[in-house]
Each structure stands twice: as structure tokens, then as C-alpha cells.
Amino acid sequence: QRGESLMKESEILDDLARVLSDFQGREYSDLIGPETRFFADLGLASIDAVVLGETLQAHYGRPLPFGELIAELGRRSNRDLSMGELASFLARHLHD
């Protein structure tokens, strides 16, 4: 530890909102918050999830285990991903 402050989920949500506000040429003008859903609200497709994963890895400068997140979603009845869930996933893995 070099006295770095750990990223908070709220900061990560801000990052996500910035990335998604102009993602793949789509403009999403509504506020993006923890309850915003990837597919239902943002209208994104599963290929967009892959691109978002790559974008976030580049943004944070490190590999992230998105396969785990996708597998977890696959086990649920509701397979949509809220931005809050994505932020908490990122917060967990950016601290490792």
C-alpha cells in the first residue's frame, strides 16, 4: 500500500456514466445511476458488454475477470446487470 485511496463505488459509477454517455456512438442522455440496467435501460446488446469490458480494462489499465461476472449473470433468472452491480464488481477487483 502506497497510501493510495481505494476507489469507491460512487467514483466508479461516475466513470461508468462517462464511458456510457457516449458509448459505441450512442448517446444516452438520462442520468446513469446504480439502478440503471445495461440491457433494459441502456438498450445495449451482449456484444456491447464485451466492448465495455475491454474499454474498462483499458480505462483502469489492468485485466479484470469479466468472465466471472458473466457466469454469475448466467446463473440468475434476471440476467440484466445494474450499474450498481457492475460498480461493486469493479470496486472489488480494482482493490486486489
C-alpha positions as CSV (number, residue, x, y, z in Angstrom):
1,Q,0.0,0.0,0.0
2,R,1.4,3.3,-1.0
3,G,-1.3,5.3,0.6
4,E,-3.5,5.1,-2.5
5,S,-7.1,5.7,-1.8
6,L,-9.3,2.8,-2.8
7,M,-11.8,3.6,-5.5
8,K,-15.3,4.0,-4.2
9,E,-18.3,2.6,-6.0
10,S,-19.6,6.2,-6.4
11,E,-16.4,7.1,-8.3
12,I,-16.7,4.0,-10.4
13,L,-20.3,4.9,-11.2
14,D,-19.1,8.3,-12.4
15,D,-16.6,6.6,-14.6
16,L,-19.3,4.3,-16.0
17,A,-21.6,7.2,-16.6
18,R,-18.8,9.0,-18.6
19,V,-18.0,5.9,-20.6
20,L,-21.6,5.1,-21.3
21,S,-22.8,8.6,-22.1
22,D,-21.0,8.3,-25.5
23,F,-20.6,4.6,-26.0
24,Q,-20.3,3.0,-29.4
25,G,-21.7,6.2,-30.9
26,R,-24.9,6.1,-28.9
27,E,-25.8,9.0,-26.7
28,Y,-27.7,8.1,-23.5
29,S,-28.9,11.3,-22.0
30,D,-30.7,10.1,-18.9
31,L,-28.8,10.0,-15.6
32,I,-26.9,6.8,-15.2
33,G,-27.2,5.5,-11.6
34,P,-26.9,2.3,-9.6
35,E,-30.3,1.1,-10.7
36,T,-29.7,1.8,-14.4
37,R,-29.8,-1.6,-16.3
38,F,-27.4,-2.5,-19.0
39,F,-29.9,-4.1,-21.4
40,A,-33.3,-2.8,-20.4
41,D,-32.4,0.8,-19.8
42,L,-29.4,1.5,-21.9
43,G,-30.6,-0.8,-24.8
44,L,-27.2,-2.4,-25.1
45,A,-26.5,-5.8,-26.6
46,S,-24.3,-8.6,-25.3
47,I,-21.6,-7.7,-27.8
48,D,-21.6,-4.2,-26.2
49,A,-20.9,-5.9,-22.8
50,V,-17.7,-7.3,-24.4
51,V,-16.6,-3.9,-25.8
52,L,-17.5,-2.3,-22.5
53,G,-15.3,-4.8,-20.7
54,E,-12.4,-4.0,-23.0
55,T,-13.0,-0.3,-22.6
56,L,-13.0,-0.6,-18.8
57,Q,-9.8,-2.7,-18.8
58,A,-8.1,0.0,-20.9
59,H,-9.5,2.7,-18.7
60,Y,-8.2,1.2,-15.5
61,G,-5.1,-0.2,-17.1
62,R,-5.5,-3.7,-15.9
63,P,-7.2,-7.0,-16.7
64,L,-10.5,-7.6,-14.9
65,P,-12.3,-11.0,-14.6
66,F,-15.4,-10.2,-16.6
67,G,-15.9,-13.9,-17.3
68,E,-16.8,-14.4,-13.6
69,L,-19.4,-11.6,-13.8
70,I,-20.9,-13.0,-17.0
71,A,-21.1,-16.5,-15.4
72,E,-22.8,-15.1,-12.3
73,L,-25.4,-13.4,-14.5
74,G,-25.9,-16.6,-16.4
75,R,-27.0,-18.3,-13.2
76,R,-29.7,-15.8,-12.4
77,S,-33.2,-15.6,-13.7
78,N,-32.8,-11.8,-14.3
79,R,-29.8,-11.6,-16.5
80,D,-29.8,-7.8,-16.7
81,L,-26.9,-6.1,-15.0
82,S,-27.4,-2.9,-13.0
83,M,-24.7,-0.3,-13.0
84,G,-24.5,-0.6,-9.2
85,E,-23.7,-4.3,-9.5
86,L,-21.1,-3.5,-12.2
87,A,-19.6,-0.8,-9.9
88,S,-19.4,-3.1,-6.9
89,F,-17.7,-5.8,-9.1
90,L,-15.2,-3.3,-10.3
91,A,-14.6,-1.9,-6.8
92,R,-13.8,-5.5,-5.6
93,H,-11.4,-6.3,-8.4
94,L,-9.7,-2.9,-8.6
95,H,-8.7,-3.3,-4.9
96,D,-6.9,-6.6,-5.4
